[in-house]
Amino acid sequence: MSRISQEYYDETVLENEETFELSPDEAIAETISQLASQLQLGDAATINDGNCSAAKAALSDLILISHPHSEEGLMERKRHDGFVSLLTRLDEFVQPNETSGVIDVNDLDVGTCVDS
């Protein structure tokens, strides 16, 4: 399977919404259909009938499929960015010889990764 970035998905949803004057839900469905076809996530007949449940499930394992400007989408992306930031910080503690250094958990900002 080809790789897809979150940015590409978000841009495609917003472009479909604007270009085709679709509602947010319609733009998501259109984007999922397009990506499913491009990434060969299902057979053409199923995708063209608008039943992209298998493709939607496959994509949701790779990216956030909510609308990028929805309340849910903004919260998901904020949590995701916090999680990635935390992983990056943790990665800094791994030494070149692949041993880990001492981690002071007070130095890590985990607030953005935890639901309140």
Salt bridges, closest charged atoms under 4 A:
ASP10 OD1 - ARG77 NH2 2.74
GLU17 OE1 - HIS67 NE2 2.72
ASP81 OD1 - HIS80 ND1 3.65
GLU92 OE1 - ARG89 NE 3.58
ASP115 OD1 - ARG79 NH1 3.22
